Amino acid sequence: MSAWRIVSPSTLDPERWDACVRANKREIFSEWWYWNAVCSGWQPWMKGDYEDVMALPIKRKWGIVPVMRTPLYVKWLEGDEDQLLRIVRAFVGIRCVHIPFEIDGATRKSFQELKLDSTWAPSKELAKNIRKAEGENPQFIESVSWDDFFSFMKQYHPYAWPQAQQKAMHKLYTNAHERGAGKIAGVKMQGHWAAMQFYICQHSKAYLIQNAVAPNWRNREPMPFLLNTLFRHWQQNDVPRTVNFMGSNNPGVARFNEKFGALSMHYWEIK
């Protein structure tokens, strides 16, 4: 039986790592390129010769204190459940990690996921919001530049946006965009930016990474219009797709996501 072992990042074959993630039907945020974008230092684990792989966010704070913390933009850690739990439970230090399965003592968290197929259609409430947006003659912009998005986020991001998060998101966008997977869509109303959405599409899955809405346009429903336009476009391309809204534990945000037909799913936090 093949054994798990820690491997040196310098010896990894990124293509084989990512192929292993896909073969094991894991999420995009377990792929090598994604982790290198959002995590400054991580510990690679491998079973056999790329039979299975697992990325763990283990490093030392101030070069002394061991820390294991799920990085921003990674919803949960993935890998063999038994091996993952053995490592997490044996870890001594500062710990706050997320896993996709339930264990005793862990705190349940929520995210929303939509199965987008040919039968999908907006709910009556959502359709009403979209009609409201259409009254402003909205302009859907398929491809927004990073500079425009960054400026919009700096102005309208609803909570603190530390530089470390800014850098991680920029690197994630750059890496995803270079792969043809990362895009930013936007909506203008009366010539002004009203909403933007950074998303990643790959392997028939979409991940809604970050959005922002201009407060003075919020009541004109630009985000429902933007997402509906995206979803309709994906439908027309006839690609079965799962849309991960990447949140949220906030009841208001969860209700917004559920208007699209997304279902609340769960993962768990271990401290």
C-alpha positions as CSV (number, residue, x, y, z in Angstrom):
1,M,0.0,0.0,0.0
2,S,1.3,3.4,-0.9
3,A,2.2,5.7,1.9
4,W,1.7,9.4,2.4
5,R,4.8,11.6,2.6
6,I,5.8,15.3,2.7
7,V,7.5,16.3,-0.6
8,S,9.7,19.3,-1.4
9,P,7.9,22.0,-3.4
10,S,10.9,22.2,-5.7
11,T,10.5,18.5,-6.8
12,L,6.8,18.8,-7.6
13,D,5.5,18.4,-11.1
14,P,2.7,21.0,-11.3
15,E,0.9,19.4,-14.2
16,R,0.9,16.0,-12.5
17,W,-0.3,17.5,-9.3
18,D,-3.2,19.3,-11.0
19,A,-4.1,16.2,-13.0
20,C,-4.2,14.2,-9.8
21,V,-6.6,16.8,-8.2
22,R,-8.9,16.5,-11.2
23,A,-8.7,12.7,-11.3
24,N,-9.8,12.6,-7.6
25,K,-12.7,15.0,-8.5
26,R,-11.4,17.7,-6.1
27,E,-12.1,21.5,-6.4
28,I,-10.1,24.0,-8.3
29,F,-8.8,25.5,-5.1
30,S,-6.8,22.3,-4.5
31,E,-4.8,22.7,-7.7
32,W,-1.1,23.7,-7.5
33,W,-1.4,27.0,-9.4
34,Y,-4.3,28.1,-7.2
35,W,-2.4,27.4,-4.0
36,N,0.7,29.2,-5.2
37,A,-1.5,32.2,-5.9
38,V,-3.2,32.5,-2.5
39,C,-0.7,31.0,0.0
40,S,2.8,32.3,0.5
41,G,4.0,29.0,2.0
42,W,2.4,25.6,2.1
43,Q,3.3,22.0,2.8
44,P,2.7,19.5,-0.1
45,W,1.8,15.9,0.8
46,M,1.7,13.0,-1.7
47,K,0.6,9.4,-1.7
48,G,2.6,7.1,-3.9
49,D,3.5,8.5,-7.3
50,Y,0.7,11.2,-7.6
51,E,-2.0,8.7,-6.6
52,D,-3.3,11.4,-4.3
53,V,-2.1,14.8,-3.2
54,M,-2.9,17.2,-0.4
55,A,-1.9,20.9,0.2
56,L,-1.7,22.0,3.9
57,P,-1.2,25.6,4.9
58,I,1.5,25.0,7.5
59,K,4.1,27.6,8.2
60,R,5.7,29.4,11.2
61,K,4.6,32.8,12.4
62,W,7.6,35.1,13.2
63,G,9.6,32.0,12.2
64,I,8.8,30.4,15.5
65,V,5.1,29.6,16.2
66,P,3.6,26.8,14.0
67,V,0.4,27.9,12.2
68,M,-2.1,26.0,10.2
69,R,-4.8,28.2,8.8
70,T,-7.0,27.8,5.7
71,P,-5.9,30.6,3.2
72,L,-8.3,33.2,1.9
73,Y,-10.2,32.1,-1.2
74,V,-9.7,28.4,-0.3
75,K,-13.0,27.2,1.1
76,W,-11.7,23.9,2.6
77,L,-8.7,21.6,2.6
78,E,-9.1,18.4,0.5
79,G,-7.4,15.0,0.6
80,D,-7.8,11.6,2.1
81,E,-10.1,12.1,5.1
82,D,-8.2,9.8,7.4
83,Q,-4.8,11.2,6.6
84,L,-6.1,14.8,6.7
85,L,-7.6,14.3,10.1
86,R,-4.4,12.6,11.5
87,I,-2.3,15.6,10.5
88,V,-4.8,18.2,11.7
89,R,-5.4,16.5,15.1
90,A,-1.6,16.0,15.7
91,F,-0.8,19.6,14.8
92,V,0.5,21.7,17.8
93,G,0.2,25.4,17.3
94,I,-2.3,28.0,16.1
95,R,-4.9,26.2,14.1
96,C,-8.0,27.2,12.1
97,V,-8.8,25.0,9.2
98,H,-11.8,24.1,7.1
99,I,-12.7,20.6,5.9
100,P,-15.5,19.3,3.7
101,F,-16.8,16.6,6.1
102,E,-18.3,16.6,9.5
103,I,-16.4,15.5,12.7
104,D,-17.2,15.9,16.4
105,G,-16.3,19.3,17.8
106,A,-16.1,21.1,14.5
107,T,-18.3,24.1,13.7
108,R,-20.6,23.9,10.7
109,K,-20.2,26.6,8.0
110,S,-22.3,27.3,4.9
111,F,-21.8,28.0,1.3
112,Q,-24.2,28.0,-1.7
113,E,-24.0,25.9,-4.8
114,L,-26.1,26.0,-8.0
115,K,-26.6,23.2,-10.5
116,L,-26.9,25.2,-13.7
117,D,-28.4,23.1,-16.5
118,S,-30.8,23.6,-19.4
119,T,-33.8,23.7,-17.0
120,W,-32.5,26.6,-14.9
121,A,-34.6,29.8,-14.9
122,P,-34.8,32.8,-12.6
123,S,-37.3,32.6,-9.7
124,K,-40.2,35.0,-9.8
125,E,-38.6,37.3,-7.2
126,L,-35.3,37.3,-9.2
127,A,-37.1,37.9,-12.5
128,K,-38.7,41.0,-10.9
129,N,-35.3,42.3,-9.8
130,I,-33.9,41.8,-13.2
131,R,-36.7,43.7,-14.8
132,K,-36.0,46.5,-12.4
133,A,-32.4,46.6,-13.5
134,E,-33.4,46.5,-17.2
135,G,-35.3,49.7,-16.6
136,E,-31.9,51.4,-16.3
137,N,-30.8,50.2,-19.7
138,P,-27.8,48.3,-18.2
139,Q,-24.7,47.6,-20.3
140,F,-23.1,44.2,-19.6
141,I,-19.4,44.2,-20.0
142,E,-18.0,40.7,-20.6
143,S,-14.4,41.6,-19.8
144,V,-13.3,44.2,-17.2
145,S,-9.7,45.1,-16.7
146,W,-8.0,44.3,-13.4
147,D,-7.2,48.1,-12.9
148,D,-10.9,49.0,-13.3
149,F,-11.9,46.2,-10.9
150,F,-9.2,47.1,-8.4
151,S,-10.3,50.8,-8.4
152,F,-14.0,49.8,-8.0
153,M,-13.1,47.4,-5.1
154,K,-11.1,50.1,-3.3
155,Q,-14.0,52.4,-3.5
156,Y,-16.9,50.1,-2.8
157,H,-15.6,47.0,-1.0
158,P,-18.1,46.7,1.9
159,Y,-15.5,45.8,4.6
160,A,-11.8,46.2,5.3
161,W,-9.5,45.0,2.4
162,P,-6.0,44.6,3.7
163,Q,-3.1,44.8,1.3
164,A,-2.3,41.1,1.9
165,Q,-5.7,40.2,0.6
166,Q,-5.4,42.6,-2.3
167,K,-2.1,41.0,-3.3
168,A,-3.5,37.5,-3.0
169,M,-6.6,38.3,-5.1
170,H,-4.4,40.1,-7.8
171,K,-2.1,37.0,-8.0
172,L,-5.1,34.7,-8.1
173,Y,-6.7,36.7,-10.9
174,T,-3.4,36.9,-12.9
175,N,-2.7,33.2,-12.6
176,A,-6.3,32.3,-13.5
177,H,-6.5,34.8,-16.3
178,E,-3.3,33.5,-17.9
179,R,-4.9,30.1,-17.9
180,G,-8.0,31.5,-19.7
181,A,-10.1,30.6,-16.6
182,G,-10.3,33.9,-14.7
183,K,-12.4,36.8,-15.8
184,I,-14.1,39.9,-14.4
185,A,-17.6,40.9,-15.7
186,G,-19.3,44.1,-15.0
187,V,-22.5,46.2,-15.5
188,K,-22.7,49.9,-16.3
189,M,-25.8,52.0,-15.7
190,Q,-26.1,55.4,-17.2
191,G,-22.4,55.2,-18.1
192,H,-21.3,54.4,-14.5
193,W,-20.0,51.2,-13.1
194,A,-22.7,49.6,-11.0
195,A,-21.4,46.1,-10.2
196,M,-18.5,43.7,-10.9
197,Q,-17.9,40.0,-10.4
198,F,-14.5,38.2,-10.5
199,Y,-15.0,34.6,-11.3
200,I,-13.1,31.5,-12.3
201,C,-14.5,28.9,-14.8
202,Q,-12.7,25.6,-15.3
203,H,-13.7,21.9,-15.7
204,S,-17.4,22.7,-16.1
205,K,-17.4,24.5,-12.8
206,A,-17.6,28.2,-11.9
207,Y,-16.4,29.9,-8.7
208,L,-17.7,33.4,-7.8
209,I,-14.6,34.7,-6.1
210,Q,-15.4,38.3,-5.3
211,N,-18.0,40.9,-6.3
212,A,-18.7,44.5,-5.4
213,V,-21.7,46.8,-6.0
214,A,-21.8,50.6,-6.0
215,P,-24.1,51.7,-3.1
216,N,-25.9,54.4,-5.2
217,W,-26.9,51.7,-7.7
218,R,-27.6,48.8,-5.4
219,N,-31.4,49.3,-5.3
220,R,-31.5,49.1,-9.1
221,E,-30.4,45.5,-8.8
222,P,-27.2,45.5,-11.0
223,M,-25.8,42.3,-9.4
224,P,-28.9,40.1,-10.2
225,F,-28.7,41.4,-13.8
226,L,-25.0,40.6,-14.0
227,L,-25.2,37.1,-12.7
228,N,-28.4,36.3,-14.7
229,T,-26.5,37.4,-17.8
230,L,-23.6,35.2,-17.0
231,F,-25.7,32.2,-16.2
232,R,-27.7,32.6,-19.4
233,H,-24.5,32.8,-21.4
234,W,-23.2,29.6,-19.8
235,Q,-26.6,27.9,-20.5
236,Q,-26.5,28.9,-24.2
237,N,-23.0,27.3,-24.5
238,D,-24.7,24.1,-23.3
239,V,-22.0,23.3,-20.7
240,P,-23.3,21.5,-17.6
241,R,-22.0,23.7,-14.8
242,T,-21.9,23.8,-11.1
243,V,-21.7,27.4,-9.7
244,N,-20.0,27.7,-6.3
245,F,-21.0,31.1,-4.8
246,M,-18.0,30.7,-2.4
247,G,-20.2,31.7,0.6
248,S,-21.8,32.7,2.7
249,N,-22.4,32.3,6.5
250,N,-24.1,35.7,6.3
251,P,-27.9,35.0,6.2
252,G,-28.6,38.0,4.0
253,V,-26.0,37.0,1.4
254,A,-27.1,33.4,1.6
255,R,-30.7,34.4,0.9
256,F,-29.5,36.5,-2.1
257,N,-27.7,33.4,-3.5
258,E,-30.7,31.2,-2.9
259,K,-32.8,33.4,-5.1
260,F,-30.9,32.0,-8.0
261,G,-31.8,28.5,-7.0
262,A,-28.6,27.8,-5.2
263,L,-28.7,25.4,-2.3
264,S,-26.9,25.8,1.0
265,M,-24.2,23.2,1.5
266,H,-21.9,22.8,4.4
267,Y,-18.2,22.5,5.4
268,W,-16.7,22.4,8.9
269,E,-14.2,24.5,10.9
270,I,-11.7,23.0,13.3
271,K,-9.9,25.2,15.8
